[in-house]
Amino acid sequence: MLKEIIIAIQSYSKAHQFITKHRLWKWILIPGILYTLLFATGMYFFWESSNTAVTWLSGFIGVEKWLHRMQSAALSFLFLMGGMMIRIVLVFFYFSLFKYLILIIGSPVFSYLSQQTEALINGRQYEFESGPVLKDMLRGIRLALRNSLWQTVYLISILILSFLPIIGWITPVIAIFVEGYYYGFSMLDYSCQRHKLSPSASIAYISQHKGLAIGNGLIFYLLHFVPILAPSYAVIAATISLYHQNLE
């Protein structure tokens, strides 16, 4: 799996070279600007609401009063770290919901961009056809709903784990790998559906190549320091990473 993660990470460098060579910047900037605006606005409101939720829960169960009576710096530190971990996991939960909304709204653009990438690699000119793209969009929505259900189950389990002292500190790491896998899954599926893999076959194939999905998703997260690049770079990198794989 480590080898596949490295391949997926290297694909982002190849994606940048590919975008520059074929002058695909309009497919980066237009979706990227919309994505950045939606992401920044949603993240602000969710972070504020998560702070309110954690503060209310802490007051409701009487943690602050109990810590004040105990007057223990070690206990205060443990609960402070626990609160931070809970907030981070809640942000991942929001990010998960936001991600699927973007995938559903942007699926026609992402599907087209993946098809265009493979066509250019093969030296062909891809002609846009609305029928297949709309069909792919419906497939993407079905898989997005399926993945969101499973991911929600995992994230709720991780959220429960985050309440445990010390052990809960590793939950953000677990959460980001889960998030990375499912985001990478969606990006890889554009290539799988183009090669006529059924949804069940696509799920089975990507499950056997988890490293490609995780690597793609992890770099996607890092790209949020420059979020305008994140979605389209992820699509192109995923297409490139699967190009030489046997998808038949």
C-alpha positions as CSV (number, residue, x, y, z in Angstrom):
1,M,0.0,0.0,0.0
2,L,2.9,2.3,0.7
3,K,4.1,2.1,-2.9
4,E,0.6,3.1,-4.1
5,I,0.5,6.1,-1.7
6,I,3.8,7.2,-3.2
7,I,2.5,6.8,-6.7
8,A,-0.6,8.9,-5.9
9,I,1.5,11.6,-4.3
10,Q,3.9,11.7,-7.3
11,S,0.9,12.0,-9.6
12,Y,0.2,15.5,-8.2
13,S,3.6,16.7,-9.6
14,K,2.7,15.1,-12.9
15,A,-0.7,16.7,-12.8
16,H,0.9,20.2,-12.4
17,Q,3.1,19.6,-15.4
18,F,0.1,18.3,-17.4
19,I,-2.0,21.3,-16.6
20,T,0.8,23.7,-17.6
21,K,1.5,21.8,-20.8
22,H,-2.1,21.7,-22.0
23,R,-3.2,25.1,-20.6
24,L,-6.0,23.7,-18.5
25,W,-6.0,26.6,-16.0
26,K,-9.6,27.6,-16.7
27,W,-10.6,24.2,-15.4
28,I,-8.6,24.9,-12.3
29,L,-9.5,28.5,-11.5
30,I,-13.3,28.6,-12.2
31,P,-14.2,25.5,-10.1
32,G,-11.5,26.4,-7.6
33,I,-12.8,29.9,-6.9
34,L,-16.3,28.6,-6.2
35,Y,-14.9,25.8,-4.1
36,T,-12.8,28.2,-2.0
37,L,-15.7,30.6,-1.3
38,L,-18.0,27.8,-0.3
39,F,-15.3,26.1,1.8
40,A,-14.2,29.2,3.7
41,T,-17.7,30.3,4.5
42,G,-18.8,26.9,5.6
43,M,-15.7,26.3,7.7
44,Y,-16.1,29.6,9.5
45,F,-19.7,28.9,10.5
46,F,-19.0,25.3,11.4
47,W,-16.0,26.1,13.6
48,E,-18.0,28.7,15.5
49,S,-20.9,26.2,16.0
50,S,-18.5,23.4,17.0
51,N,-16.9,25.7,19.7
52,T,-20.4,26.4,21.0
53,A,-21.4,22.8,21.0
54,V,-18.2,21.7,22.9
55,T,-18.5,24.5,25.4
56,W,-22.2,23.7,26.1
57,L,-21.5,20.0,26.5
58,S,-18.6,20.8,28.9
59,G,-20.9,23.0,31.0
60,F,-23.8,20.6,30.9
61,I,-21.8,17.7,32.3
62,G,-20.0,19.9,34.8
63,V,-16.5,19.3,33.6
64,E,-15.2,22.9,34.3
65,K,-16.6,22.9,37.9
66,W,-15.2,19.5,38.6
67,L,-11.7,20.5,37.3
68,H,-11.9,23.6,39.4
69,R,-12.5,21.5,42.5
70,M,-9.8,19.0,41.7
71,Q,-7.2,21.8,41.0
72,S,-5.1,19.4,39.0
73,A,-2.9,20.8,36.2
74,A,-2.6,17.3,34.6
75,L,-6.3,16.7,34.5
76,S,-6.9,20.2,33.1
77,F,-4.3,19.5,30.4
78,L,-5.9,16.2,29.5
79,F,-9.4,17.7,29.2
80,L,-8.0,20.6,27.2
81,M,-6.4,18.3,24.7
82,G,-9.6,16.2,24.6
83,G,-11.6,19.2,23.8
84,M,-9.3,20.1,21.0
85,M,-9.4,16.6,19.5
86,I,-13.2,16.7,19.6
87,R,-13.3,20.0,17.8
88,I,-10.9,18.7,15.1
89,V,-12.9,15.5,14.6
90,L,-16.1,17.6,14.3
91,V,-14.3,19.7,11.6
92,F,-13.5,16.5,9.7
93,F,-17.2,15.5,10.0
94,Y,-18.2,18.8,8.5
95,F,-15.5,18.5,5.8
96,S,-17.0,15.1,4.9
97,L,-20.5,16.5,4.4
98,F,-19.1,19.5,2.5
99,K,-17.0,17.2,0.3
100,Y,-20.0,15.1,-0.9
101,L,-22.0,18.2,-1.6
102,I,-19.2,19.6,-3.8
103,L,-18.8,16.2,-5.5
104,I,-22.5,16.1,-6.4
105,I,-22.6,19.7,-7.6
106,G,-19.4,19.6,-9.5
107,S,-19.6,16.0,-10.8
108,P,-20.3,17.1,-14.5
109,V,-17.1,19.3,-14.4
110,F,-15.0,16.7,-12.7
111,S,-16.2,13.9,-14.9
112,Y,-15.4,16.0,-18.0
113,L,-12.0,17.0,-16.7
114,S,-11.1,13.4,-16.0
115,Q,-12.2,12.3,-19.5
116,Q,-10.3,15.2,-21.1
117,T,-7.2,14.3,-19.1
118,E,-7.1,10.7,-20.4
119,A,-7.9,11.9,-24.0
120,L,-5.0,14.3,-24.0
121,I,-2.7,11.6,-22.6
122,N,-3.7,9.4,-25.5
123,G,-3.3,12.2,-28.0
124,R,-7.0,12.5,-28.8
125,Q,-9.5,15.3,-28.6
126,Y,-12.4,14.5,-26.3
127,E,-15.8,15.7,-27.6
128,F,-18.3,16.6,-24.9
129,E,-21.5,14.6,-24.8
130,S,-24.1,15.5,-22.3
131,G,-25.7,12.0,-22.2
132,P,-22.8,10.0,-20.8
133,V,-21.8,12.9,-18.4
134,L,-25.3,13.0,-16.9
135,K,-25.3,9.2,-16.5
136,D,-21.9,9.4,-14.8
137,M,-23.3,12.2,-12.6
138,L,-26.1,10.0,-11.4
139,R,-23.7,7.2,-10.7
140,G,-21.5,9.6,-8.8
141,I,-24.4,10.7,-6.6
142,R,-25.3,7.1,-5.8
143,L,-21.7,6.3,-4.8
144,A,-21.4,9.6,-2.9
145,L,-24.5,8.7,-0.8
146,R,-23.2,5.2,-0.2
147,N,-19.7,6.5,0.8
148,S,-21.1,9.3,3.0
149,L,-23.1,6.7,5.0
150,W,-20.1,4.5,5.7
151,Q,-17.9,7.4,6.4
152,T,-20.4,8.9,8.8
153,V,-20.4,5.5,10.7
154,Y,-16.6,5.6,10.9
155,L,-16.4,9.3,12.0
156,I,-19.0,8.8,14.7
157,S,-17.0,5.9,16.0
158,I,-13.9,8.1,15.9
159,L,-15.7,10.9,17.6
160,I,-16.7,8.6,20.5
161,L,-13.1,7.4,20.7
162,S,-11.9,11.1,20.9
163,F,-13.6,11.4,24.3
164,L,-11.1,8.9,25.8
165,P,-8.0,10.6,27.5
166,I,-4.7,10.1,25.7
167,I,-6.1,7.5,23.3
168,G,-8.4,10.1,21.9
169,W,-5.4,12.2,20.8
170,I,-4.7,10.0,17.8
171,T,-8.2,10.3,16.5
172,P,-7.5,13.3,14.2
173,V,-4.8,11.1,12.5
174,I,-7.3,8.2,12.0
175,A,-9.9,10.7,10.8
176,I,-7.7,12.3,8.2
177,F,-6.8,8.8,6.7
178,V,-10.4,7.9,6.6
179,E,-11.3,11.2,4.9
180,G,-8.3,10.8,2.5
181,Y,-9.5,7.4,1.5
182,Y,-13.0,8.4,0.7
183,Y,-12.1,11.6,-1.1
184,G,-9.5,9.7,-3.2
185,F,-12.1,7.0,-3.8
186,S,-14.4,9.6,-5.5
187,M,-11.6,11.0,-7.6
188,L,-10.5,7.5,-8.8
189,D,-14.1,6.4,-9.6
190,Y,-14.2,8.9,-12.5
191,S,-11.7,6.7,-14.3
192,C,-13.3,3.5,-13.2
193,Q,-16.7,4.5,-14.6
194,R,-15.2,5.6,-17.9
195,H,-13.7,2.1,-18.2
196,K,-17.2,0.7,-17.8
197,L,-16.7,-0.7,-14.3
198,S,-20.0,-1.1,-12.5
199,P,-20.3,0.6,-9.1
200,S,-19.7,-2.7,-7.3
201,A,-16.7,-3.5,-9.5
202,S,-15.3,0.0,-8.8
203,I,-15.8,-0.4,-5.1
204,A,-13.9,-3.7,-5.2
205,Y,-11.1,-2.4,-7.4
206,I,-10.5,0.7,-5.3
207,S,-10.6,-1.4,-2.1
208,Q,-7.8,-3.4,-3.5
209,H,-5.8,-0.2,-4.2
210,K,-6.4,1.7,-1.0
211,G,-3.0,3.4,-1.3
212,L,-3.9,5.3,-4.4
213,A,-7.1,6.6,-2.8
214,I,-5.4,7.5,0.5
215,G,-2.4,9.2,-1.2
216,N,-4.7,11.2,-3.5
217,G,-6.9,12.3,-0.5
218,L,-4.0,13.2,1.8
219,I,-2.4,15.6,-0.8
220,F,-5.9,17.0,-1.4
221,Y,-6.0,18.0,2.3
222,L,-2.6,19.7,2.1
223,L,-3.7,21.6,-1.0
224,H,-6.2,23.4,1.2
225,F,-3.4,25.8,2.1
226,V,-4.2,26.9,-1.5
227,P,-7.8,25.6,-1.8
228,I,-8.3,27.0,-5.2
229,L,-6.1,24.2,-6.6
230,A,-7.5,21.3,-4.5
231,P,-10.5,19.8,-6.4
232,S,-9.3,19.9,-10.0
233,Y,-5.7,18.9,-9.2
234,A,-7.1,15.9,-7.3
235,V,-9.2,14.8,-10.3
236,I,-6.3,15.1,-12.7
237,A,-3.8,13.4,-10.4
238,A,-6.2,10.5,-9.8
239,T,-6.7,10.1,-13.5
240,I,-2.9,10.0,-14.1
241,S,-2.3,7.6,-11.2
242,L,-4.8,5.1,-12.7
243,Y,-3.8,5.5,-16.4
244,H,-1.4,2.6,-16.5
245,Q,-3.5,0.4,-14.2
246,N,-5.5,-2.5,-15.6
247,L,-9.1,-1.4,-15.2
248,E,-10.7,-3.8,-17.6
